[in-house]
């Protein structure tokens, strides 16, 4: 028996694994096993994917556009919105990998 197996067996014998949260329950369904750990850590720490924060910024730009009547300023905001939509698309594709 190697050192790791011996330590696990000793911890098990001493009850270190008794009464763990979720004991006896099925493992949660994971659609993306490659990124499951990363996603769980992000959720536990209040982080969010980039496309979520970019989407919030896009909504802010849309609200700003609704209140602007100056043609030059509207054009600037629409350009920013277009760039933001492209960034969101790239971030979503990167997240899906």
C-alpha positions in Angstrom: 0.0 0.0 0.0 1.4 3.4 -0.9 1.6 6.4 1.4 -1.5 8.1 0.0 -3.7 4.9 0.3 -2.4 4.4 3.8 -3.3 8.0 4.9 -6.8 7.7 3.3 -7.4 4.3 5.1 -6.2 5.8 8.4 -8.5 8.9 8.0 -11.4 6.6 7.1 -10.7 4.4 10.1 -10.6 7.5 12.4 -14.0 8.8 11.0 -12.7 11.8 9.0 -15.1 11.0 6.2 -18.2 10.5 8.5 -21.0 13.0 8.2 -19.7 14.9 5.1 -22.2 17.2 3.4 -24.0 15.4 0.7 -23.0 12.0 1.9 -25.3 9.3 0.5 -26.7 11.7 -2.1 -26.1 11.3 -5.9 -23.4 13.5 -7.4 -24.8 16.6 -9.1 -25.3 16.3 -12.9 -22.5 18.0 -14.8 -23.0 19.0 -18.4 -19.5 20.2 -18.8 -17.2 18.0 -16.8 -14.0 19.7 -18.1 -15.0 23.0 -16.6 -17.2 21.9 -13.7 -14.6 22.6 -11.1 -13.8 26.1 -12.5 -17.5 27.0 -12.7 -18.1 25.8 -9.1 -15.2 27.8 -7.8 -16.4 30.9 -9.7 -19.9 30.5 -8.3 -18.7 29.9 -4.7 -16.6 33.1 -4.9 -19.2 35.3 -6.6 -17.3 35.5 -9.9 -19.0 35.6 -13.2 -18.1 34.8 -16.8 -16.9 37.8 -18.8 -19.9 37.7 -21.2 -22.2 38.3 -18.2 -20.4 41.5 -17.1 -20.2 42.6 -20.8 -23.9 42.0 -21.2 -24.6 44.2 -18.2 -22.5 46.9 -19.9 -24.4 46.5 -23.1 -27.7 47.0 -21.3 -26.3 50.1 -19.8 -25.3 51.4 -23.2 -28.8 50.6 -24.6 -30.4 52.6 -21.7 -28.0 55.5 -22.3 -28.8 55.5 -26.1 -32.5 55.7 -25.3 -32.0 59.1 -23.6 -29.6 60.7 -26.1 -30.8 62.9 -28.9 -27.5 64.2 -30.2 -26.8 62.5 -33.4 -23.0 62.3 -32.9 -23.3 61.0 -29.4 -25.8 58.4 -30.6 -23.4 57.2 -33.3 -20.6 56.9 -30.7 -22.8 54.8 -28.4 -24.0 52.6 -31.3 -20.4 51.9 -32.3 -19.6 51.0 -28.7 -22.6 48.7 -28.6 -21.5 47.0 -31.8 -18.0 46.4 -30.3 -19.6 45.2 -27.1 -21.8 42.7 -29.0 -18.7 41.3 -30.7 -16.8 41.0 -27.4 -19.8 39.2 -25.9 -19.9 36.8 -28.8 -16.1 36.0 -28.4 -16.4 35.7 -24.7 -19.3 33.2 -25.0 -17.4 31.1 -27.5 -14.3 31.1 -25.3 -16.5 30.1 -22.3 -18.1 27.3 -24.2 -14.8 25.6 -25.0 
